[in-house]
Protein backbone atom coordinates (compact mmCIF):
# COMPACT_ATOMS: atom_id res chain seq x y z
CA UNK A 1 0.00 0.00 0.00
CA UNK A 2 1.05 3.66 0.35
CA UNK A 3 3.83 2.99 2.86
CA UNK A 4 5.66 0.99 0.20
CA UNK A 5 5.45 3.70 -2.49
CA UNK A 6 8.40 5.83 -3.56
CA UNK A 7 8.33 9.58 -4.06
CA UNK A 8 7.50 9.29 -7.75
CA UNK A 9 4.59 6.95 -7.01
CA UNK A 10 3.20 9.31 -4.35
CA UNK A 11 3.53 12.26 -6.72
CA UNK A 12 1.71 10.42 -9.51
CA UNK A 13 -0.99 9.34 -7.09
CA UNK A 14 -1.59 12.89 -5.91
CA UNK A 15 -1.72 14.09 -9.50
CA UNK A 16 -4.38 11.48 -10.31
CA UNK A 17 -6.40 12.51 -7.26
CA UNK A 18 -6.25 16.22 -8.13
CA UNK A 19 -7.41 15.44 -11.66
CA UNK A 20 -10.21 13.32 -10.20
CA UNK A 21 -11.53 16.31 -8.28
CA UNK A 22 -11.34 18.47 -11.41
CA UNK A 23 -13.18 15.79 -13.37
CA UNK A 24 -16.00 15.68 -10.83
CA UNK A 25 -16.42 19.45 -10.84
CA UNK A 26 -16.51 19.44 -14.64
CA UNK A 27 -18.80 16.45 -15.20
CA UNK A 28 -21.30 16.78 -12.37
CA UNK A 29 -22.23 20.44 -12.35
CA UNK A 30 -25.70 21.15 -10.91
CA UNK A 31 -28.35 21.44 -13.59
CA UNK A 32 -31.07 24.13 -13.56
CA UNK A 33 -34.45 23.01 -12.27
CA UNK A 34 -37.32 23.22 -14.75
CA UNK A 35 -40.72 22.62 -13.07
CA UNK A 36 -42.65 19.84 -14.75
CA UNK A 37 -39.61 18.72 -16.76
CA UNK A 38 -36.88 18.11 -14.19
CA UNK A 39 -37.34 15.09 -11.94
CA UNK A 40 -37.94 15.61 -8.22
CA UNK A 41 -36.77 12.27 -6.78
CA UNK A 42 -37.88 10.89 -3.43
CA UNK A 43 -34.27 10.09 -2.54
CA UNK A 44 -30.79 9.90 -3.97
CA UNK A 45 -27.08 10.12 -3.35
CA UNK A 46 -25.45 13.50 -2.68
CA UNK A 47 -21.81 13.26 -3.72
CA UNK A 48 -18.99 15.75 -4.16
CA UNK A 49 -15.40 15.77 -5.42
CA UNK A 50 -14.10 14.48 -2.07
CA UNK A 51 -16.19 11.32 -2.41
CA UNK A 52 -14.83 10.55 -5.88
CA UNK A 53 -11.29 11.34 -4.72
CA UNK A 54 -11.61 8.82 -1.88
CA UNK A 55 -13.05 6.20 -4.24
CA UNK A 56 -10.13 6.54 -6.65
CA UNK A 57 -7.62 6.71 -3.79
CA UNK A 58 -8.85 3.34 -2.48
CA UNK A 59 -8.87 1.78 -5.94
CA UNK A 60 -5.22 2.79 -6.47
CA UNK A 61 -4.27 0.49 -3.58
CA UNK A 62 -5.43 -2.45 -5.75
CA UNK A 63 -6.47 -4.14 -2.50
CA UNK A 64 -10.19 -4.08 -3.44
CA UNK A 65 -11.69 -6.13 -0.58
CA UNK A 66 -12.15 -4.82 2.97
CA UNK A 67 -9.01 -2.96 4.05
CA UNK A 68 -7.62 0.20 5.60
CA UNK A 69 -10.52 2.47 4.65
CA UNK A 70 -13.04 0.01 6.10
CA UNK A 71 -11.10 -0.25 9.36
CA UNK A 72 -10.95 3.54 9.63
CA UNK A 73 -14.66 3.91 8.91
CA UNK A 74 -15.59 1.30 11.51
CA UNK A 75 -13.57 3.17 14.16
CA UNK A 76 -15.04 6.56 13.30
CA UNK A 77 -18.59 5.27 12.97
CA UNK A 78 -18.41 3.52 16.35
CA UNK A 79 -17.08 6.76 17.82
CA UNK A 80 -20.01 8.70 16.33
CA UNK A 81 -22.41 6.42 18.23
CA UNK A 82 -20.13 6.03 21.26
CA UNK A 83 -20.40 2.25 21.01
CA UNK A 84 -17.67 -0.38 21.15
CA UNK A 85 -18.14 -1.91 17.75
CA UNK A 86 -19.33 -1.10 14.23
CA UNK A 87 -19.01 -3.96 11.72
CA UNK A 88 -19.28 -3.06 8.04
CA UNK A 89 -21.29 -5.29 5.71
CA UNK A 90 -22.48 -5.14 2.10
CA UNK A 91 -26.03 -3.83 2.74
CA UNK A 92 -28.51 -2.80 5.40
CA UNK A 93 -30.48 -5.97 4.67
CA UNK A 94 -27.35 -8.03 5.30
CA UNK A 95 -26.85 -6.09 8.52
CA UNK A 96 -30.31 -7.17 9.66
CA UNK A 97 -29.62 -10.77 8.68
CA UNK A 98 -26.31 -10.83 10.56
CA UNK A 99 -27.64 -9.05 13.65
CA UNK A 100 -30.45 -11.56 13.99
CA UNK A 101 -28.40 -14.63 12.99
CA UNK A 102 -25.75 -13.78 15.59
CA UNK A 103 -28.38 -14.39 18.29
CA UNK A 104 -28.69 -18.02 17.16
CA UNK A 105 -25.08 -18.78 18.07
CA UNK A 106 -24.44 -21.68 20.49
CA UNK A 107 -21.90 -19.41 22.17
CA UNK A 108 -24.83 -17.50 23.75
CA UNK A 109 -25.81 -20.50 25.84
CA UNK A 110 -29.33 -20.36 27.28
CA UNK A 111 -30.04 -17.03 25.57
CA UNK A 112 -29.51 -18.49 22.11
CA UNK A 113 -32.49 -18.18 19.75
CA UNK A 114 -33.95 -21.46 18.49
CA UNK A 115 -36.38 -22.33 15.68
CA UNK A 116 -39.94 -21.69 16.86
CA UNK A 117 -38.98 -18.80 19.16
CA UNK A 118 -41.19 -15.72 18.74
CA UNK A 119 -40.01 -12.23 17.84
CA UNK A 120 -42.16 -9.10 18.24
CA UNK A 121 -42.13 -6.82 15.20
CA UNK A 122 -44.42 -4.77 12.94
CA UNK A 123 -45.92 -5.52 9.52
CA UNK A 124 -45.91 -1.90 8.29
CA UNK A 125 -42.37 -1.63 7.09
CA UNK A 126 -39.59 -2.98 4.92
CA UNK A 127 -39.46 -6.76 4.37
CA UNK A 128 -35.82 -7.29 5.32
CA UNK A 129 -36.54 -6.18 8.87
CA UNK A 130 -38.75 -9.26 9.21
CA UNK A 131 -37.14 -11.71 6.75
CA UNK A 132 -34.20 -12.66 9.03
CA UNK A 133 -36.71 -13.82 11.65
CA UNK A 134 -38.30 -16.15 9.12
CA UNK A 135 -35.01 -17.22 7.54
CA UNK A 136 -33.82 -18.36 10.96
CA UNK A 137 -37.09 -20.32 11.41
CA UNK A 138 -38.39 -18.10 14.18
CA UNK A 139 -41.95 -16.75 14.30
CA UNK A 140 -42.76 -13.04 13.78
CA UNK A 141 -45.48 -11.63 16.02
CA UNK A 142 -46.95 -8.52 14.42
CA UNK A 143 -48.22 -5.61 16.48
CA UNK A 144 -49.96 -2.59 14.96
CA UNK A 145 -48.58 0.92 14.52
CA UNK A 146 -49.82 4.38 15.40
CA UNK A 147 -50.78 7.00 12.81
CA UNK A 148 -49.37 9.51 11.94
CA UNK A 149 -46.09 8.62 13.67
CA UNK A 150 -46.03 5.25 11.82
CA UNK A 151 -44.22 3.61 14.75
CA UNK A 152 -44.96 0.49 16.80
CA UNK A 153 -47.99 0.67 19.07
CA UNK A 154 -46.24 -0.10 22.35
CA UNK A 155 -49.55 -0.64 24.13
CA UNK A 156 -49.74 -4.01 22.35
CA UNK A 157 -46.41 -5.34 23.66
CA UNK A 158 -47.96 -7.17 26.61
CA UNK A 159 -50.57 -8.82 24.39
CA UNK A 160 -47.80 -9.97 22.04
CA UNK A 161 -45.78 -11.61 24.82
CA UNK A 162 -45.91 -15.37 25.18
CA UNK A 163 -43.80 -18.09 26.78
CA UNK A 164 -41.99 -18.41 23.44
CA UNK A 165 -41.08 -14.70 23.04
CA UNK A 166 -37.32 -14.19 22.91
CA UNK A 167 -36.65 -10.95 21.01
CA UNK A 168 -37.94 -7.67 19.57
CA UNK A 169 -36.85 -6.44 16.13
CA UNK A 170 -38.47 -3.22 14.92
CA UNK A 171 -37.42 -0.43 12.55
CA UNK A 172 -37.51 3.31 13.15
CA UNK A 173 -39.72 3.88 10.12
CA UNK A 174 -38.84 6.81 7.83
CA UNK A 175 -36.37 8.15 10.38
CA UNK A 176 -38.85 8.69 13.22
CA UNK A 177 -37.88 6.76 16.39
CA UNK A 178 -40.37 4.54 18.17
CA UNK A 179 -40.85 4.84 21.94
CA UNK A 180 -37.47 3.43 22.82
CA UNK A 181 -37.67 3.85 26.57
CA UNK A 182 -40.82 1.71 26.79
CA UNK A 183 -39.62 -0.88 24.30
CA UNK A 184 -36.17 -1.17 25.90
CA UNK A 185 -37.68 -1.40 29.38
CA UNK A 186 -40.09 -4.11 28.22
CA UNK A 187 -37.22 -6.07 26.65
CA UNK A 188 -35.15 -5.80 29.83
CA UNK A 189 -38.08 -6.78 32.07
CA UNK A 190 -38.70 -9.98 30.12
CA UNK A 191 -35.12 -10.87 29.21
CA UNK A 192 -35.63 -10.26 25.48
CA UNK A 193 -33.02 -9.35 22.88
CA UNK A 194 -33.63 -5.95 21.24
CA UNK A 195 -32.50 -5.24 17.68
CA UNK A 196 -33.00 -1.67 16.42
CA UNK A 197 -33.33 -1.46 12.65
CA UNK A 198 -31.97 2.08 12.25
CA UNK A 199 -31.49 1.91 8.48
CA UNK A 200 -33.88 4.83 7.93
CA UNK A 201 -32.88 6.80 11.01
CA UNK A 202 -29.17 7.61 11.08
CA UNK A 203 -28.71 10.63 13.36
CA UNK A 204 -32.14 10.48 15.00
CA UNK A 205 -32.28 10.84 18.78
CA UNK A 206 -34.70 9.82 21.51
CA UNK A 207 -34.59 11.80 24.74
CA UNK A 208 -31.25 13.18 23.59
CA UNK A 209 -29.66 9.77 23.00
CA UNK A 210 -28.79 8.50 19.54
CA UNK A 211 -31.08 5.91 18.00
CA UNK A 212 -29.08 2.71 17.53
CA UNK A 213 -27.65 2.74 21.06
CA UNK A 214 -30.67 1.45 23.02
CA UNK A 215 -30.71 -2.18 21.90
CA UNK A 216 -28.33 -5.12 22.07
CA UNK A 217 -27.71 -4.67 18.35
CA UNK A 218 -28.58 -2.02 15.77
CA UNK A 219 -28.32 -1.84 12.01
CA UNK A 220 -27.66 0.95 9.49
CA UNK A 221 -27.89 1.12 5.68
CA UNK A 222 -25.69 3.02 3.24
CA UNK A 223 -27.82 2.48 0.13
CA UNK A 224 -28.02 5.66 -2.05
CA UNK A 225 -31.45 6.53 -0.65
CA UNK A 226 -30.14 6.70 2.91
CA UNK A 227 -28.54 9.44 4.99
CA UNK A 228 -25.01 8.71 3.79
CA UNK A 229 -24.11 6.33 1.01
CA UNK A 230 -21.45 3.93 -0.14
CA UNK A 231 -23.56 2.83 -3.13
CA UNK A 232 -24.30 -0.39 -1.29
CA UNK A 233 -23.38 -1.13 2.30
CA UNK A 234 -24.50 -1.35 5.89
CA UNK A 235 -23.24 -1.79 9.43
CA UNK A 236 -24.09 -3.61 12.65
CA UNK A 237 -23.59 -1.72 15.92
CA UNK A 238 -23.19 -3.23 19.37
CA UNK A 239 -21.64 -2.53 22.75
CA UNK A 240 -21.03 -6.24 23.35
CA UNK A 241 -17.61 -7.62 22.34
CA UNK A 242 -19.13 -11.12 22.16
CA UNK A 243 -21.95 -10.03 19.85
CA UNK A 244 -19.48 -8.14 17.64
CA UNK A 245 -17.37 -11.30 17.31
CA UNK A 246 -20.47 -13.34 16.46
CA UNK A 247 -21.69 -10.84 13.84
CA UNK A 248 -18.30 -10.88 12.15
CA UNK A 249 -18.12 -14.66 12.26
CA UNK A 250 -21.45 -14.94 10.44
CA UNK A 251 -20.31 -12.19 8.05
CA UNK A 252 -16.96 -13.86 7.32
CA UNK A 253 -18.03 -17.35 6.17
CA UNK A 254 -18.91 -18.49 9.72
CA UNK A 255 -15.28 -18.96 10.63
CA UNK A 256 -14.07 -19.10 14.20
CA UNK A 257 -10.96 -17.06 13.35
CA UNK A 258 -11.15 -13.30 13.87
CA UNK A 259 -8.14 -12.27 11.77
CA UNK A 260 -8.80 -9.36 9.43
CA UNK A 261 -8.32 -9.93 5.67
CA UNK A 262 -4.62 -10.19 4.90
CA UNK A 263 -3.71 -10.93 8.54
CA UNK A 264 -2.69 -14.27 10.08
CA UNK A 265 -2.36 -15.65 13.60
CA UNK A 266 -3.94 -12.74 15.52
CA UNK A 267 -4.75 -15.16 18.34
CA UNK A 268 -1.12 -16.35 18.54
CA UNK A 269 -2.12 -20.02 18.41
CA UNK A 270 -3.32 -20.53 14.85
CA UNK A 271 -2.20 -24.18 14.79
CA UNK A 272 -2.91 -25.02 18.44
CA UNK A 273 -6.73 -25.06 18.56
CA UNK A 274 -8.86 -28.13 19.33
CA UNK A 275 -12.43 -27.47 18.19
CA UNK A 276 -15.26 -29.83 17.27
CA UNK A 277 -14.04 -33.18 15.96
CA UNK A 278 -11.22 -31.64 13.95
CA UNK A 279 -7.66 -32.87 14.51
CA UNK A 280 -5.72 -30.87 17.09
CA UNK A 281 -3.90 -27.97 15.44
CA UNK A 282 -6.26 -27.70 12.46
CA UNK A 283 -5.68 -24.27 10.88
CA UNK A 284 -7.86 -21.79 12.80
CA UNK A 285 -8.39 -19.77 9.59
CA UNK A 286 -10.33 -22.73 8.23
CA UNK A 287 -12.27 -23.66 11.35
CA UNK A 288 -15.99 -22.79 11.23
CA UNK A 289 -18.19 -22.30 14.28
CA UNK A 290 -21.31 -21.00 12.48
CA UNK A 291 -23.25 -21.51 9.26
CA UNK A 292 -22.16 -18.21 7.80
CA UNK A 293 -21.92 -16.09 4.66
CA UNK A 294 -19.51 -13.74 2.92
CA UNK A 295 -21.17 -10.34 3.38
CA UNK A 296 -18.15 -8.03 3.53
CA UNK A 297 -17.93 -4.78 1.58
CA UNK A 298 -15.15 -3.43 -0.60
CA UNK A 299 -12.61 -0.87 0.53
CA UNK A 300 -13.68 1.47 -2.28
CA UNK A 301 -17.18 1.63 -0.77
CA UNK A 302 -15.79 2.27 2.69
CA UNK A 303 -13.61 5.08 1.30
CA UNK A 304 -16.70 6.89 0.01
CA UNK A 305 -18.30 6.32 3.40
CA UNK A 306 -15.44 8.13 5.14
CA UNK A 307 -15.91 11.32 3.13
CA UNK A 308 -19.71 11.03 3.43
CA UNK A 309 -19.41 10.70 7.21
CA UNK A 310 -17.81 14.16 7.37
CA UNK A 311 -20.96 15.60 5.76
CA UNK A 312 -23.45 13.67 7.92
CA UNK A 313 -24.28 16.55 10.34
CA UNK A 314 -25.13 18.82 7.41
CA UNK A 315 -27.17 16.08 5.74
CA UNK A 316 -29.21 15.51 8.89
CA UNK A 317 -29.77 19.24 9.37
CA UNK A 318 -30.89 19.54 5.74
CA UNK A 319 -33.41 16.71 6.13
CA UNK A 320 -34.90 18.30 9.23
CA UNK A 321 -35.04 21.71 7.56
CA UNK A 322 -36.70 20.28 4.46
CA UNK A 323 -39.23 18.43 6.62
CA UNK A 324 -40.26 21.66 8.32
CA UNK A 325 -40.48 23.45 4.96
CA UNK A 326 -42.85 20.80 3.59
CA UNK A 327 -44.87 20.66 6.79
CA UNK A 328 -45.39 24.43 6.92
CA UNK A 329 -46.26 24.51 3.24
CA UNK A 330 -48.81 21.68 3.39
CA UNK A 331 -50.46 22.19 6.78
CA UNK A 332 -53.42 23.99 5.20
CA UNK A 333 -54.37 20.65 3.60
CA UNK A 334 -54.69 18.81 6.92
CA UNK A 335 -58.44 18.35 6.50
CA UNK A 336 -57.81 15.86 3.65
CA UNK A 337 -54.13 14.96 4.05
CA UNK A 338 -52.79 13.83 7.43
CA UNK A 339 -49.23 15.08 7.82
CA UNK A 340 -46.59 13.16 9.81
CA UNK A 341 -45.87 13.67 13.50
CA UNK A 342 -42.70 12.86 15.37
CA UNK A 343 -42.81 10.51 18.35
CA UNK A 344 -42.93 12.44 21.67
CA UNK A 345 -39.41 13.06 23.06
CA UNK A 346 -37.86 12.16 19.70
CA UNK A 347 -35.90 14.25 17.23
CA UNK A 348 -36.23 12.36 13.95
CA UNK A 349 -33.64 12.26 11.20
CA UNK A 350 -36.28 12.11 8.51
CA UNK A 351 -35.89 9.68 5.62
CA UNK A 352 -39.05 10.79 3.83
CA UNK A 353 -42.22 12.84 4.29
CA UNK A 354 -45.22 10.50 4.75
CA UNK A 355 -48.69 11.71 3.84
CA UNK A 356 -51.96 9.91 4.58
CA UNK A 357 -55.02 10.50 2.43
CA UNK A 358 -57.90 10.78 4.89
CA UNK A 359 -60.92 8.54 4.46
CA UNK A 360 -63.17 11.58 3.89
CA UNK A 361 -60.97 13.05 1.14
CA UNK A 362 -62.62 13.62 -2.30
CA UNK A 363 -59.85 11.54 -3.90
CA UNK A 364 -57.88 8.40 -3.13
CA UNK A 365 -54.16 7.72 -2.92
CA UNK A 366 -53.90 6.21 -6.39
CA UNK A 367 -55.35 9.34 -7.97
CA UNK A 368 -53.01 11.72 -6.22
CA UNK A 369 -49.78 9.78 -6.74
CA UNK A 370 -50.54 9.28 -10.43
CA UNK A 371 -50.93 13.01 -10.84
CA UNK A 372 -47.78 13.75 -8.83
CA UNK A 373 -45.79 11.29 -10.92
CA UNK A 374 -47.17 12.91 -14.10
CA UNK A 375 -45.66 16.18 -12.81
CA UNK A 376 -42.31 14.34 -12.37
CA UNK A 377 -42.59 14.38 -8.57
CA UNK A 378 -41.43 11.03 -7.25
CA UNK A 379 -43.56 9.14 -4.73
CA UNK A 380 -43.24 5.91 -2.79
CA UNK A 381 -45.58 3.82 -0.71
CA UNK A 382 -44.69 3.04 2.88
CA UNK A 383 -42.69 0.02 1.76
CA UNK A 384 -44.65 -3.24 2.00
CA UNK A 385 -47.78 -1.64 3.48
CA UNK A 386 -48.91 -4.72 5.38
CA UNK A 387 -46.47 -7.61 5.09
CA UNK A 388 -49.02 -10.25 6.05
CA UNK A 389 -50.95 -9.39 2.87
CA UNK A 390 -47.91 -9.69 0.60
CA UNK A 391 -47.72 -12.84 -1.58
CA UNK A 392 -44.28 -13.82 -0.24
CA UNK A 393 -45.73 -14.42 3.26
CA UNK A 394 -48.77 -16.52 2.37
CA UNK A 395 -47.26 -19.74 3.71
CA UNK A 396 -45.21 -18.20 6.53
CA UNK A 397 -46.00 -18.95 10.18
CA UNK A 398 -46.73 -15.78 12.17
CA UNK A 399 -49.02 -14.36 14.83
CA UNK A 400 -51.00 -11.12 14.62
CA UNK A 401 -52.10 -9.02 17.59
CA UNK A 402 -55.52 -7.49 17.00
CA UNK A 403 -56.65 -6.60 13.50
CA UNK A 404 -53.70 -4.43 12.35
CA UNK A 405 -56.23 -1.71 11.54
CA UNK A 406 -53.67 1.09 11.21
CA UNK A 407 -51.31 -1.11 9.23
CA UNK A 408 -54.10 -1.73 6.71
CA UNK A 409 -54.78 2.02 6.64
CA UNK A 410 -51.14 2.58 5.69
CA UNK A 411 -51.43 -0.08 2.98
CA UNK A 412 -54.42 1.72 1.42
CA UNK A 413 -53.88 5.40 2.13
CA UNK A 414 -50.25 6.39 2.79
CA UNK A 415 -47.48 7.53 0.43
CA UNK A 416 -44.37 9.61 0.91
CA UNK A 417 -42.42 12.27 -0.95
CA UNK A 418 -38.77 13.24 -0.74
CA UNK A 419 -36.89 15.61 1.53
CA UNK A 420 -33.31 14.46 1.06
CA UNK A 421 -30.46 17.03 0.88
CA UNK A 422 -30.31 16.93 -2.92
CA UNK A 423 -33.65 18.76 -3.14
CA UNK A 424 -33.51 22.52 -3.51
CA UNK A 425 -35.95 25.01 -2.02
CA UNK A 426 -37.29 25.52 -5.54
CA UNK A 427 -38.07 21.79 -5.78
CA UNK A 428 -39.72 21.75 -2.36
CA UNK A 429 -41.89 24.71 -3.29
CA UNK A 430 -42.84 22.99 -6.55
CA UNK A 431 -44.01 19.93 -4.58
CA UNK A 432 -46.04 22.11 -2.21
CA UNK A 433 -47.64 24.14 -4.99
CA UNK A 434 -48.42 21.02 -7.02
CA UNK A 435 -50.07 19.25 -4.09
CA UNK A 436 -52.13 22.33 -3.24
CA UNK A 437 -53.29 22.64 -6.85
CA UNK A 438 -54.18 18.93 -7.04
CA UNK A 439 -56.23 19.08 -3.84
CA UNK A 440 -57.96 22.29 -4.97
CA UNK A 441 -58.94 20.73 -8.27
CA UNK A 442 -60.32 17.60 -6.54
CA UNK A 443 -62.41 19.70 -4.18
CA UNK A 444 -64.37 21.32 -7.03
PyMOL commands that set and color helices and strands:
alter all, ss='L'
color gray80, all
select helices_A, chain A and resi 2-4+7-27+49-59+68-81+92-102+106-111+127-135+154-160+173-175+180-189+241-251+284-286+299-333+365-374+387-389+391-393+405-413+425-443
alter helices_A, ss='H'
color red, helices_A
select strands_A, chain A and resi 85-89+118-122+139-143+165-171+193-197+205-206+209-210+217-221+234-238+337-339+346-347+353-357+380-381+398-400+414-417
alter strands_A, ss='S'
color yellow, strands_A
deselect
rebuild
show_as cartoon
